[in-house]
């Protein structure tokens, strides 16, 4: 039985797939299996997987009709034979030597769940930035200390992704039925809830192990009405988890609802940034206003919220489209100013990164 199962959902990624698979092959730790599940690709991704399966005995290729990323990952969990799972998206890649470090951390700490950071890269592989640091040094959470890592997961969103974790098979809810969440935006958050709930001991490491590709064509950079309800679905489940572990902590509740409001606002920015489309904008605000968690959030903010969050609720749940358009115009102008500063910092980050190679 291998120590690690590296689980790679594959769908139309012929442009990046070899880089992803080579990053595993080139690791200096070899006690692992690689499971590649092709979710009905129509490009040459399947042929590339077969090539690696033929060349490397511990690489295994499977194919299914298209089911979406979430259900593909759930199927991979059922196929795995290793003691620990490592998720890797097929357009991302692992840094050299990180698999051995994963092994050493697991053995040394005895943790059920180990969480790492990542680099963000552009479509062409250009370095963009490092992910935020949640804790400055390696930190182990168990017993009453666990509530700190729970709060980090619920409140700030920096440790929600599946591919930044090493997960003991025993804490994965392998038999759970996630079919009702098929193709829901935010599937990593949904799956992570069970991991945090089941883990008895968790380690956070500021070490960077993966390069995550941020595509301008990805779901996170486009607007769809479906995403409003998707975010409501995901964050309602996260809210229920909050009630389990942080109930009664007013400050944490304020932080949670602030995060929810900001995410829903950012979700509709691509629509609100466009000229015209007034009917579409009104429909989007109506959809948001009727979202179940937004109703809970609105009631809380009216009673306990900060001035800024109450204002944001009134914008997102209001009926005055002119007022809403003005807000998003101002928000867009400020965001462009911020992006100018970020772009300058990014250029400096690239220089520093190249200098440190």
Secondary structure, DSSP 8 states (H G I E B T S, - for coil): --SEEEEEEESS-TTTHHHHHHHHHT-S---EEEEEEE-S-SSSHHHHHHHHHHH-TTEEEEE-S---HHHHHHHHHHH--SSEEEE--TT-EE-TTHHHHHHHHHHHH--SEEEEEEEEE-TT--EEEE---SSSS-EEEEGGGHHHHHHHHHHT-TT--STTEEEEGGGS-TT---GGGTT-TTHHHHHHHHHHHH-SEEEEEEEEEEEEE--TTSGGGS--HHHHHHHHHHHHHHHHHHHHHSTT-HHHHHHHHHHHHHHHHHHHHHHHTSSS-HHHHHHHHHHHHH-HHHHHHHHHHHHH--HHHHHHHHHHH-S-HHHHHHHHHHHHHHHHHHHHHHHHHHHHHHHHHHHH-
